[in-house]
Amino acid sequence: MGEVSVAAPAHMAELRALFAATEGPITFIAGGTDMLIARRLPPAGGLLIDLSRIAGMGFISSDGGDIRVGGATTVAAIAADDGLRARLPALAEAAAQCGSVQIRNRATVGGNIANAAPAADLLPVLVAAGARLECIGRDGASRELAIYDYTPGHGYLIAQVILPGSGLLPYSAFVKLGPRQDLSISRLNIALLAEFRDGHFGCVRIAAGALGPRPLRLPLAEVALAGKDLCSATLRDFLSALTAEVDAAIPGRNSQAYKRHAITGLGLDLVAQALGLSPRERLFEDAAR
Ligand SMILES: Cc1cc2nc3c(=O)[nH]c(=O)nc-3n(C[C@H](O)[C@H](O)[C@H](O)COP(=O)(O)OP(=O)(O)OC[C@H]3O[C@@H](n4cnc5c(N)ncnc54)[C@H](O)[C@@H]3O)c2cc1C
């Protein structure tokens, strides 16, 4: 077994110097919730870089234009940031529902993306919002990638997550279904970003996790809402589209019957949450019948 050496750089310049000086494999650790607690242990050799002490890697900037979130920002900080919640409530909500308090205090957005679990809670929101990642490669150079083009395990450091202002829509929501409240890995999670005015949907973007190895955009469900009036007929079409999305994503899987049923309840909660309505309103109850 090879030896692992550990480095804890204090700033980006030190990290880049480590990249330049290291020939063997490099692995990162941030909050360690996936790597240590969930026991996805680091490789048996090479350099393990602790990201938690790098100055300026944990930040949220949401004042205007693009939203920027440092790669080592904790999930708890994302859940608690009022400015971020005002502009993209779905991301704050996804963060608030991620694991327990202890997990949220350690877990980072970069780790959530790089660990790439099919049910990772931040990913559907990031995908629906068209997130881009500023990554630093082993050559020390920065490059920007669409979140969909990021492949874990290729040695890129996720330095920051960029949510382009042009991709943010005024209404958003995130809901998940897990085996237990507060400490549950999602069995299904779904995020929606939408325009909505005078009872009428404009542009709609929806992504779901745990329907495949990575989050999926749900185009049938988007089309069912986009440009339509909010009424029970629209919601019924939306629910049919959601079940069709499940059938297309996981045909023949053991979980198909369960998820095609579960996604309809989640879908109604999602629309109600995004628009600040109660899912008990008649409109939603009629659609569910
Ligand atoms: C009990 C428990 C409950 C959980 N509940 C949830 C939940 O409800 N929802 C959910 O989504 N997740 C959940 N998780 C998973 C986990 O907490 C998240 O995925 C977390 O965001 C990972 O972040 P981290 O900083 O702890 O990653 P680490 O464990 O430090 O690293 C995970 C992986 O990401 C890589 N990495 C870390 N940071 C970077 C970076 N900046 N750039 C490139 N690579 C990087 C590491 O090399 C490693 O491969 C849970 C985990 C546990 C143990």
The ligand as an SDF file (V2000), in Angstrom:
LIG
                    3D

 53 58  0  0  0  0  0  0  0  0999 V2000
  -25.2110   10.7260    7.6780 C   0  0  0  0  0  0  0  0  0  0  0  0
  -25.1260   11.4080    6.3410 C   0  0  0  0  0  0  0  0  0  0  0  0
  -26.2590   12.0430    5.8310 C   0  0  0  0  0  0  0  0  0  0  0  0
  -26.2090   12.6910    4.6090 C   0  0  0  0  0  0  0  0  0  0  0  0
  -27.3420   13.2750    4.1290 N   0  0  0  0  0  0  0  0  0  0  0  0
  -27.2900   13.8780    2.9270 C   0  0  0  0  0  0  0  0  0  0  0  0
  -28.4760   14.4730    2.3860 C   0  0  0  0  0  0  0  0  0  0  0  0
  -29.5540   14.4790    2.9870 O   0  0  0  0  0  0  0  0  0  0  0  0
  -28.3740   15.0500    1.1730 N   0  0  0  0  0  0  0  0  0  0  0  0
  -27.2010   15.0730    0.4520 C   0  0  0  0  0  0  0  0  0  0  0  0
  -27.1710   15.6120   -0.6460 O   0  0  0  0  0  0  0  0  0  0  0  0
  -26.0800   14.5080    0.9330 N   0  0  0  0  0  0  0  0  0  0  0  0
  -26.1100   13.9160    2.1350 C   0  0  0  0  0  0  0  0  0  0  0  0
  -24.9710   13.3350    2.6250 N   0  0  0  0  0  0  0  0  0  0  0  0
  -23.7610   13.3360    1.7830 C   0  0  0  0  0  0  0  0  0  0  0  0
  -22.7420   14.4620    2.0750 C   0  0  0  0  0  0  0  0  0  0  0  0
  -22.9150   15.0900    3.3170 O   0  0  0  0  0  0  0  0  0  0  0  0
  -22.6960   15.5100    0.9650 C   0  0  0  0  0  0  0  0  0  0  0  0
  -22.4890   14.9200   -0.3020 O   0  0  0  0  0  0  0  0  0  0  0  0
  -21.6290   16.5850    1.2020 C   0  0  0  0  0  0  0  0  0  0  0  0
  -22.0410   17.7530    0.5180 O   0  0  0  0  0  0  0  0  0  0  0  0
  -20.2090   16.2260    0.8030 C   0  0  0  0  0  0  0  0  0  0  0  0
  -19.3660   17.3340    1.1000 O   0  0  0  0  0  0  0  0  0  0  0  0
  -18.0000   17.1700    1.9260 P   0  0  0  0  0  0  0  0  0  0  0  0
  -17.3740   18.5120    1.9510 O   0  0  0  0  0  0  0  0  0  0  0  0
  -18.2370   16.5310    3.2410 O   0  0  0  0  0  0  0  0  0  0  0  0
  -17.2160   16.1710    0.9600 O   0  0  0  0  0  0  0  0  0  0  0  0
  -15.9370   15.2560    1.3150 P   0  0  0  0  0  0  0  0  0  0  0  0
  -16.3760   14.0380    2.0460 O   0  0  0  0  0  0  0  0  0  0  0  0
  -14.8420   16.0560    1.9100 O   0  0  0  0  0  0  0  0  0  0  0  0
  -15.5330   14.8430   -0.1640 O   0  0  0  0  0  0  0  0  0  0  0  0
  -16.4270   14.1080   -0.9890 C   0  0  0  0  0  0  0  0  0  0  0  0
  -15.8010   13.9480   -2.3840 C   0  0  0  0  0  0  0  0  0  0  0  0
  -15.7360   15.2140   -3.0230 O   0  0  0  0  0  0  0  0  0  0  0  0
  -14.3730   15.5570   -3.3550 C   0  0  0  0  0  0  0  0  0  0  0  0
  -14.2920   17.0050   -3.1430 N   0  0  0  0  0  0  0  0  0  0  0  0
  -14.6180   17.6900   -2.0050 C   0  0  0  0  0  0  0  0  0  0  0  0
  -14.5310   19.0220   -2.2320 N   0  0  0  0  0  0  0  0  0  0  0  0
  -14.1070   19.1750   -3.5160 C   0  0  0  0  0  0  0  0  0  0  0  0
  -13.8360   20.3120   -4.3420 C   0  0  0  0  0  0  0  0  0  0  0  0
  -13.9930   21.5830   -3.9150 N   0  0  0  0  0  0  0  0  0  0  0  0
  -13.4250   20.0970   -5.6140 N   0  0  0  0  0  0  0  0  0  0  0  0
  -13.3040   18.8370   -6.1010 C   0  0  0  0  0  0  0  0  0  0  0  0
  -13.5440   17.7110   -5.3680 N   0  0  0  0  0  0  0  0  0  0  0  0
  -13.9640   17.8860   -4.1070 C   0  0  0  0  0  0  0  0  0  0  0  0
  -13.5130   14.7150   -2.4360 C   0  0  0  0  0  0  0  0  0  0  0  0
  -12.2580   14.4460   -3.0110 O   0  0  0  0  0  0  0  0  0  0  0  0
  -14.3660   13.4450   -2.3220 C   0  0  0  0  0  0  0  0  0  0  0  0
  -14.1690   12.6350   -3.4630 O   0  0  0  0  0  0  0  0  0  0  0  0
  -24.9910   12.7070    3.8560 C   0  0  0  0  0  0  0  0  0  0  0  0
  -23.8440   12.0970    4.3860 C   0  0  0  0  0  0  0  0  0  0  0  0
  -23.8940   11.4540    5.6070 C   0  0  0  0  0  0  0  0  0  0  0  0
  -22.6430   10.8100    6.1450 C   0  0  0  0  0  0  0  0  0  0  0  0
  1  2  1  0
  2  3  1  0
  2 52  2  0
  3  4  2  0
  4  5  1  0
  4 50  1  0
  5  6  2  0
  6  7  1  0
  6 13  1  0
  7  8  2  0
  7  9  1  0
  9 10  1  0
 10 11  2  0
 10 12  1  0
 12 13  2  0
 13 14  1  0
 14 15  1  0
 14 50  1  0
 15 16  1  0
 16 17  1  0
 16 18  1  0
 18 19  1  0
 18 20  1  0
 20 21  1  0
 20 22  1  0
 22 23  1  0
 23 24  1  0
 24 25  2  0
 24 26  1  0
 24 27  1  0
 27 28  1  0
 28 29  2  0
 28 30  1  0
 28 31  1  0
 31 32  1  0
 32 33  1  0
 33 34  1  0
 33 48  1  0
 34 35  1  0
 35 36  1  0
 35 46  1  0
 36 37  1  0
 36 45  1  0
 37 38  2  0
 38 39  1  0
 39 40  1  0
 39 45  2  0
 40 41  1  0
 40 42  2  0
 42 43  1  0
 43 44  2  0
 44 45  1  0
 46 47  1  0
 46 48  1  0
 48 49  1  0
 50 51  2  0
 51 52  1  0
 52 53  1  0
M  END
$$$$
